Amino acid sequence: MSIISEKNFDIRKLTSFKTGGIIKEVFYPESIEECENIFKNHPSIKVFGNLSNTLVSSDGYDGAIVLTAKMTDISINGNTVTAGAGVKGPKLAQTVCESGLSGLEFMIGFPGSVGGEVYMNASANSQAVSDTFVSALCYSKTKGIIRLSKDEMRFGYRSSVCQSEDLIVLQAEFELTPKSKDEIKAQMDSNLQFRKNHQPSLALPNCGSIFKNPQGNSAGRLLDSIGAKTLSCGGVRIWENHANFIVNDNCGTSLDILSLMFDLYSKVKEKYDIELEPEIIFLGGKNEKENELCKILYKK
């Protein structure tokens, strides 16, 4: 089995934040079988989709990673759609729309892919992955390939069992609802307009919301109240229209971003005794200052 891979790969151009350095090796599996083969040979390998929710260290990563970007199969059988982990959200939303199926309109504005969206139970515009989710094929280090039902996924706000049990989503199945294409398209257009009004364009390098909403509260509101919109660090700054977004529009580094995140975290903790939890994932480990900040921000 010949699996596509690249060694000493400069990943910066692939990341939404436009940060990153040299990754020791990147694998691009095209099937579940290839994924299983990689995982067996590299038990501690890290897996990513579209890197839309990941801050990669400017100093790179001294290990191997998997990108699921080539796992893009979509099949529709009646009202059921099955999608590979690498299928991008907008592609899946548009595909099911053409079949007159509703339930994934919220994915139209997501830069991420299915694996990550299931992993974190992504949601927007009053829809969530868990609403239409039926099952997923996942990889477990102890059990190999397993299928998990909706109940077994234990979905919560921005969470699933995958996070607590270190499971990797390889494929997901959804049960959708028939609806006219015009209605579905109108909802997707509305969702895109909402996103345009409330989130920075990807032309401004960003990774979406930086912090999760604390239970019963709003991260954006808390950050706004501590004057976040005036803050910056090196080449990065807080987006002027929403305090929970960092944009990298001046060649900022990953350390700039983590330092600004820590500043936000510290100010909210000092004022409200609330510890904000990052929504974005960090990949690094070679920079000691970054490691120190991550121990506080990520509690590990």
Secondary structure, DSSP 8 states (H G I E B T S, - for coil): ---EEEEEEE-GGGSTT----EEEEEEE--SHHHHHHHHHH-TT-EEESSSTTEEE-TT-EEEEEEE-TT---EEEETTEEEEETT-BHHHHHHHHHHTTEES-GGGGG--SBHHHHHHTT-EETTEEHHHHEEEEEEEETTTEEEEEEHHHHT-BTTB-HHHHHT-EEEEEEEE-EE--HHHHHHHHHHHHHHHHHHS--TTS---S-SB---TTS-HHHHHHHTTGGG-EETTEEE-TT-TT-EE--S---HHHHHHHHHHHHHHHHHHH-----B-SEEE--S-HHHHHHHHHHS--
